[in-house]
Every structure is written in C-alpha cells, then in structure tokens.
C-alpha cells in the first residue's frame, strides 16, 4: 500500500529544514565569535550550497540577528541575537541569583561588587552594586573587555580549559595600561597562581588607579558563565585587603555556581581539564 505525504506534512518538513539551517548558521557564528565569517566558510562548514547559505544570511541580516560588514564581506551576530541572548540569561536567573551575593559582598567589604558574563574572547559587565564610600569605583554596564586585562577577565580566562587558554595566548595581547600583562609566558604563570588561590587580583591592569579581585562563576556543566568582582581605588587594595576580599569573592562565586547546579570534581583535575 502506497502512503501519500500530505501537503501539511511537506510544509512542516520544509519549515523544520529551513529553521534548522538558520539555527546552524547562527550557532556557528556565535561559536566563532568574536571572529567574523564569510559566506564561503559558513557554507563549507555547514555543508550547504553557497546560494542557500547566502539566502539564509541575507534573511538573518534583514531580521537583525546578524550584521554584515560591506568592506570585509563578513558576518557577525547582530542586535537581534544579543536580545535573544540576554533573554536567555534572564531565563537562567544568573543575574538575579548573583545580585543577592553582590549586595552581601558590598556589605562585607565596603567596595563595589560587579558581575560580568563571558562573550567569546571578551567579557561584559552586566550588573553592579555600588560601594557606600564617597570615593568608590563604578563600571559602565555593557562594555566589553579582553580576557587578559583586569581581575574579572583573568578569573574567567584562568577557569577555561587549557586548550582554550593556549588558543587565546596565541593571539596578540593588547596593552590597556602600563601594568597589563601582555607577555604570554608571564600571563600563563599568572593564570596558574589564580587557579591555585581561587581568585584573581588586578592593580591598575585595566584601569589606572583601580584595584580589584574576582572569581569565576560556572554553570552546572562546569562551563564558565563569567565572574564576580570587588573593585575600588587602588590605595584601598593593599595585599592584606586583596587577600581578605579575594576570599570573600571566591566563596560567593562558589555559592552562586552551586545554586546554578555546579558541583566541583572531587578528585584531582584542575580548572583546565
């Protein structure tokens, strides 16, 4: 007996196929961020005809999910993708969960507490609770910073797998201030120290006159969400203060990660495994 596929079933199949291809394009661009990709690369890696890939890219640009650079002829995530990503973050309640701990950190330390999220080879400030001091630090929410400058960045970088760290250290490292660590060998040694003590320290590495400590926040899978930090004027971040604040930040980051479902491995295995 011959079975005839209904028109509705064929339409549903085409919709699923088109949606799957569009999601594949978005996912590969997201995975390779901040690198930008051309249509030939996208078509090749997704095993799509170039004409099909181009049509999908054109539609995604029109919808705002991707942006297109006319000079380089390359694509990157657009405002629509950012909106969806932020909505996903809100659904995970990571900022809501962290907010309680940021407030506690401010009460216990007297310094400004921040939350950053990792975005590829960068991290972005997404929340802060300000210090009650008349002279205090504040950050610009939504700004991006490279993963080697400042404690919030280094805490994330140190928590990545060894392979990703090696890949990051293989690229040019920009000097943000005279104290930014840009030598790959020295930075690798710094990351080892961060892993050992559980938090990162920065004295003027991202912003002149500023001091900070930070620790990584992880999803249940162990992947790094971002980091939390305490920051303030450099003269208040003495070695003793950094040790005390670092312990507070490391404990708070561990509690946030636990609320997100993360359970540290019991035996051996560093952050890079």
C-alpha angles and dihedrals in degrees: 000000000000118000117211118210110230122236090245092054092050091049091050090050092052091048092050092047093049093046092048092052093048091050090049090055092048092046096051092049090048092048092051096045132161083031113085122223136213126221094255093056093046093048093048097047093046094042091237129144107259091238091054092048091049092051092050092047092049091052093047091050090050089052092049096244090116135028124215126213108215092200099050096028089225135130134225136169115291138206093280092058090048091053091051091046093051090048089053090051090052090050090054089053091219094139091045091050093046094046093073091054093046089057091049092049091053091050093048098043107024090227133110115273123209140187122212131185125211117243111180109292090350139061129215131211108237104166143011141177112210127232117251090229116111088230108048145136125261128180133213108248115226096028119131125226131184118253096247101054119080134001096277089056097043092049089058094044093050091052094055123099115273092250093057091047090053090050091050094048089051092070128073111279114217120224108232096176132000087267099053111119106236101157107099093214093051092044091052089053090049092051090052090054091049092052091049098052097031100237141062128237128205127184109185094328096127102016126023113245094016131114128194147164126205144177132198126259117212137200121232088267091060093249114135117258094182137275145280124222147182115221138177146135112326095239090063092052099078118161089262093050092047091054092049095043091043091057090050093049094046091051093047093047090051091051093049090049090050090053088053089054101260117149117187116232111263099215129049120302119118128225089276097063 
